[in-house]
Structure formats: structure tokens, C-alpha cells
Amino acid sequence: MKRRSLLLSLIATLGTAALFSGNAMADEVYTAIMARKSIRIAVPVDYPPYGSVDTDMTPRGYDIDMANLIAKKMGVKLELVPVSGPNRVAYLQTRKSDLTISSLGKTPERAKVIDFSIAYAPFFDAVFGVKNVQAKTYAELAGKTISVTRGSMQDQELEKLAPGAIVKRFEDNNSTIASFMAGQTQMFATGTAVAAAILKKDPSINMDLKVILANAPCYVGVLKGESTLLAKVNMIVREARNDGTVDALSKKWLGAPAGELPE
């Protein structure tokens, strides 16, 4: 009986220790942010209008404005961390950034390793290509060469919707677009706002929209276990959606209001 009581006591002690250890691990990133009074946010610098750099190398875009808003509302200094499509999630997982605001779409695979805020921006994925190439359906993409950024939402959508396409994968968005511009591929997959920014910069480019792949809104990526940080980000984004700030950002960078965004 005495041995049994001792064993139960030991189990209870270990359970309590594990609980406290788990609690200590939770909200670790949020605690660090508030302690150093700064937040590191991963943003794109090769994906206008969500993120790019000016001639003076100053980052600008929808995602940069959202990063500034979150830092301001949290009362901390903003440290921008430039990322490309393939490493947006990895930077978060390896603690190189505290948040990822990089036109990040929500997928079941990503949801296994990180958490997502409510949506802060609209985003339509599409395939664009040279005007004289016929491809108005997924089936007509078969046999066509399409450049895409590795691991992006567009990459996954092409694999699912157009398995017959010849997909050329690149490590960043600039390389994806450059391959099309150089004539290495007939088409490229990107966001409609990104393509609009390209055409605005040079209307003479021989391309048009072929097919819409998906409506994949953008979410803020948060490390799992960071419930306080996630709640704080959701509160800031929800307030911005309700008071018109998100619509204003969407008009500024995408040319239209954000409209109804999913939670």
C-alpha cells in the first residue's frame, strides 16, 4: 500500500512538472517580443504589390503596411525580415521570425506545422501567358510550359488542377517571372494583383490571363503554441477589417476593396 501511494505521488509530481514545463514553452515567442520591445516579421520583397523594394531599397507593399500596423498596435518596434516563397514557413519554425506576413495562403499541410490568423487580404491565383497561346481551361494547360515558385499555393494548385502541364519550378518569385519574360516558359502562375503590377510597370508585355486557379486569401503565420500572440494578431486584424483599414489597404495596393474575408 505504501509503495502504491509512493508511486501515485511520483506520477502526480511528474504530471505537474510536465504541465508547468508545457506552460513555460507556450507563448515563448510572445514573451520574447514584449521583453525586447520589438517584433521580427517575415515579409516578401520580390512579390509586388504585396512586398517589394523601392529604388532606395525601402520595403513597400500591402504586407509591409500590415506588418507596420501590427507592430504599432502591439507597441513594439518592427524588424522586417525579407523572405522568399519557399522559406516563409521555415523562418517561422526556426525562430528567425516571430510572424510571417508574406501573402501566405492556408493549406492543410501548412496547418500541421503553423497556425494562421484570420484573413487580412484577398488573393486570386491565376495562370498568365503569351496572348497567342490558347489555354482557357485546366485541360488546355496540358502540355504547356508554366513557371511557378516552388512550394507556393500556385504550385500546389497546378499539381492538382492541371496535372498534364509541364511545370518549371523556381526558388523565388523573381526567377519565376523572369523565366517567362525570357521566353523559357509559355506561361507563369501567380496572383492576379502581381500580374497587374507587372503590366502596370510595362503595358507592352505580351501576356494575358488564362485561367483562375483559386481564391486563396492571405493569413498571418504564427508558430504553434503561441495562443496569446495569435489572439493579439487576430484582434488587430479584426479591428482593421471592421474599421475600414483593410479595405483602404486593399484599395491602395490591389485597386479594389478587400470585401468579405474568411475567418
Wavefront OBJ file of the C-alpha trace (Angstrom):
o trace
v 0.000 0.000 0.000
v 2.823 2.318 0.952
v 4.634 1.546 -2.314
v 1.424 2.205 -4.308
v 0.929 5.573 -2.590
v 4.521 6.500 -3.311
v 4.090 5.564 -6.984
v 0.904 7.620 -7.314
v 2.615 10.567 -5.687
v 5.533 10.296 -8.096
v 3.184 10.146 -11.115
v 1.325 13.224 -9.869
v 4.590 15.098 -9.363
v 5.831 14.222 -12.847
v 2.481 15.220 -14.356
v 2.592 18.583 -12.593
v 6.159 19.151 -13.743
v 5.194 18.336 -17.319
v 2.266 20.719 -17.106
v 4.426 23.564 -15.870
v 7.044 22.746 -18.484
v 4.378 22.854 -21.205
v 3.063 26.174 -19.917
v 6.597 27.571 -19.885
v 7.003 26.585 -23.535
v 3.677 28.144 -24.538
v 3.703 31.834 -25.554
v 7.506 31.820 -25.575
v 7.654 33.970 -28.719
v 5.116 36.488 -27.396
v 7.036 36.787 -24.129
v 10.292 37.408 -26.019
v 8.652 40.070 -28.224
v 7.346 42.029 -25.255
v 10.640 41.682 -23.363
v 12.813 43.088 -26.165
v 10.101 45.552 -27.316
v 10.483 44.544 -30.946
v 8.872 42.076 -33.339
v 10.542 40.323 -36.286
v 8.098 39.889 -39.153
v 8.956 37.939 -42.306
v 7.794 39.790 -45.435
v 8.264 39.377 -49.207
v 10.495 41.778 -51.140
v 10.067 40.156 -54.555
v 6.291 39.986 -54.851
v 4.634 43.341 -55.668
v 2.171 44.690 -54.711
v 2.350 42.604 -51.501
v 6.031 43.292 -50.981
v 8.896 44.806 -52.961
v 11.687 47.358 -52.529
v 11.784 50.946 -53.781
v 14.728 52.430 -55.667
v 16.130 53.432 -52.271
v 15.762 49.766 -51.137
v 12.911 50.613 -48.743
v 10.386 47.730 -48.487
v 6.863 48.664 -49.538
v 3.584 46.874 -50.178
v 0.392 45.513 -48.653
v 2.224 43.033 -46.401
v 4.700 45.659 -45.210
v 1.832 48.006 -44.296
v 0.135 45.197 -42.380
v 3.385 44.397 -40.551
v 3.717 48.052 -39.563
v 0.116 48.104 -38.309
v 0.584 45.017 -36.127
v 3.834 46.322 -34.624
v 2.245 49.708 -33.923
v -0.825 48.190 -32.272
v 1.401 45.937 -30.138
v 3.503 48.934 -29.100
v 6.794 47.428 -30.266
v 9.479 48.250 -32.844
v 9.185 46.498 -36.218
v 12.083 44.483 -37.636
v 11.389 43.371 -41.213
v 12.870 40.006 -42.233
v 12.992 39.536 -46.040
v 11.890 36.065 -47.198
v 11.093 34.236 -50.423
v 8.152 31.908 -51.060
v 9.883 28.623 -50.167
v 11.319 29.803 -46.824
v 8.388 31.771 -45.390
v 7.272 28.927 -43.113
v 10.803 27.681 -42.370
v 11.847 31.087 -40.995
v 8.924 30.926 -38.582
v 9.678 27.361 -37.489
v 13.367 28.083 -36.902
v 12.610 31.274 -34.917
v 14.237 33.567 -37.471
v 10.959 35.491 -37.460
v 8.155 35.928 -34.927
v 5.392 36.218 -37.538
v 5.130 35.646 -41.274
v 3.155 38.182 -43.309
v 4.033 37.137 -46.835
v 0.903 36.584 -48.974
v 0.650 33.250 -47.161
v -2.256 31.002 -48.086
v -3.733 28.414 -45.733
v -3.296 24.742 -46.653
v -3.848 21.523 -44.651
v -0.112 20.766 -44.928
v 0.929 24.151 -43.534
v -1.727 23.954 -40.812
v 0.052 20.890 -39.437
v 3.158 22.919 -38.595
v 1.967 26.502 -38.007
v -1.195 28.362 -37.011
v -2.992 31.030 -39.032
v -4.666 34.308 -38.141
v -7.952 35.373 -39.672
v -7.508 36.564 -43.285
v -6.112 40.073 -43.794
v -6.069 40.329 -47.621
v -7.727 38.884 -50.727
v -5.630 36.933 -53.234
v -6.647 35.320 -56.529
v -4.241 32.790 -58.041
v -4.157 32.529 -61.838
v -2.136 31.423 -64.849
v -0.923 34.115 -67.255
v 0.721 33.569 -70.609
v 1.545 34.868 -74.056
v -1.556 36.083 -75.848
v -1.356 33.771 -78.849
v -1.363 30.588 -76.721
v -4.854 29.136 -76.260
v -5.478 27.987 -72.668
v -8.805 28.971 -71.161
v -9.453 25.742 -69.240
v -7.412 23.492 -66.961
v -7.448 20.807 -69.651
v -5.913 23.209 -72.167
v -2.936 23.756 -69.845
v -1.809 20.193 -70.623
v 1.494 20.136 -72.486
v 2.096 23.853 -71.870
v 5.209 25.026 -70.003
v 4.373 27.004 -66.861
v 6.818 28.580 -64.425
v 5.888 28.696 -60.733
v 7.548 29.318 -57.386
v 8.354 26.078 -55.611
v 6.077 25.257 -52.655
v 3.691 28.145 -53.332
v -0.088 27.868 -53.386
v 0.059 28.159 -57.186
v 2.456 25.212 -57.306
v 0.030 23.033 -55.339
v -2.972 24.218 -57.361
v -1.288 23.444 -60.682
v -0.368 19.973 -59.481
v -3.985 19.308 -58.554
v -5.869 21.101 -61.341
v -3.521 20.736 -64.303
v -1.521 17.520 -63.888
v -0.786 17.470 -67.613
v 1.028 20.820 -67.569
v 4.818 20.958 -67.810
v 5.660 22.826 -64.615
v 9.051 24.515 -64.202
v 9.725 25.307 -60.548
v 11.893 28.180 -59.295
v 13.138 29.173 -55.847
v 11.731 32.712 -55.742
v 9.101 34.842 -57.441
v 11.549 36.992 -59.403
v 13.045 33.889 -61.019
v 9.558 32.536 -61.808
v 8.581 35.734 -63.621
v 11.993 36.165 -65.246
v 11.787 32.706 -66.814
v 8.522 33.660 -68.541
v 9.830 37.086 -69.589
v 12.910 35.406 -71.112
v 10.723 33.042 -73.141
v 11.779 29.950 -71.201
v 8.133 29.120 -70.474
v 4.851 29.889 -72.223
v 3.068 30.849 -69.018
v 3.543 31.541 -65.321
v 1.335 31.158 -62.262
v 0.988 33.987 -59.767
v -1.501 36.264 -58.039
v -3.697 38.448 -60.230
v -2.533 41.554 -58.348
v 1.097 40.610 -59.017
v 0.423 40.268 -62.744
v -1.419 43.594 -62.720
v 1.626 45.248 -61.124
v 3.863 43.770 -63.858
v 1.601 45.069 -66.641
v 1.306 48.476 -64.977
v 5.093 48.744 -64.979
v 5.306 47.693 -68.643
v 1.983 47.600 -70.575
v 3.771 46.355 -73.694
v 4.374 42.891 -72.211
v 2.732 40.228 -74.384
v 0.582 38.400 -71.847
v -2.966 37.951 -70.656
v -4.918 35.973 -68.067
v -5.574 32.349 -68.990
v -7.356 30.619 -66.090
v -8.166 31.405 -62.460
v -6.740 28.733 -60.160
v -8.229 29.735 -56.804
v -9.284 32.451 -54.404
v -6.700 31.973 -51.670
v -6.814 34.827 -49.115
v -3.696 35.804 -47.166
v -3.194 34.935 -43.492
v -0.571 35.799 -40.878
v 1.532 32.763 -39.967
v 2.085 32.125 -36.242
v 4.169 29.432 -34.556
v 2.091 26.690 -32.908
v 1.629 27.086 -29.155
v 1.604 30.883 -29.378
v -2.029 31.316 -28.341
v -1.554 34.786 -26.824
v 0.283 36.114 -29.883
v -2.312 34.574 -32.212
v -5.174 36.135 -30.232
v -3.420 39.522 -30.302
v -2.883 39.365 -34.067
v -6.494 38.283 -34.648
v -7.748 41.191 -32.533
v -5.656 43.682 -34.546
v -6.676 42.243 -37.929
v -10.356 42.004 -36.968
v -10.348 45.613 -35.787
v -8.657 46.673 -39.050
v -11.276 44.792 -41.051
v -14.124 46.379 -39.092
v -12.875 49.978 -39.146
v -12.106 50.054 -42.869
v -8.310 49.883 -42.609
v -8.081 46.592 -44.520
v -10.369 47.884 -47.281
v -8.202 51.012 -47.520
v -5.024 48.909 -47.828
v -6.675 46.743 -50.478
v -7.732 49.806 -52.490
v -4.234 51.278 -52.168
v -2.328 48.180 -53.290
v -4.822 45.996 -55.182
v -7.137 48.619 -56.653
v -10.334 47.319 -55.023
v -11.819 46.795 -51.537
v -10.968 43.548 -49.746
v -14.630 42.591 -49.497
v -15.717 39.636 -47.359
v -12.734 37.767 -45.958
v -12.913 34.385 -44.190
v -12.123 33.950 -40.527
l 1 2 3 4 5 6 7 8 9 10 11 12 13 14 15 16 17 18 19 20 21 22 23 24 25 26 27 28 29 30 31 32 33 34 35 36 37 38 39 40 41 42 43 44 45 46 47 48 49 50 51 52 53 54 55 56 57 58 59 60 61 62 63 64 65 66 67 68 69 70 71 72 73 74 75 76 77 78 79 80 81 82 83 84 85 86 87 88 89 90 91 92 93 94 95 96 97 98 99 100 101 102 103 104 105 106 107 108 109 110 111 112 113 114 115 116 117 118 119 120 121 122 123 124 125 126 127 128 129 130 131 132 133 134 135 136 137 138 139 140 141 142 143 144 145 146 147 148 149 150 151 152 153 154 155 156 157 158 159 160 161 162 163 164 165 166 167 168 169 170 171 172 173 174 175 176 177 178 179 180 181 182 183 184 185 186 187 188 189 190 191 192 193 194 195 196 197 198 199 200 201 202 203 204 205 206 207 208 209 210 211 212 213 214 215 216 217 218 219 220 221 222 223 224 225 226 227 228 229 230 231 232 233 234 235 236 237 238 239 240 241 242 243 244 245 246 247 248 249 250 251 252 253 254 255 256 257 258 259 260 261 262 263
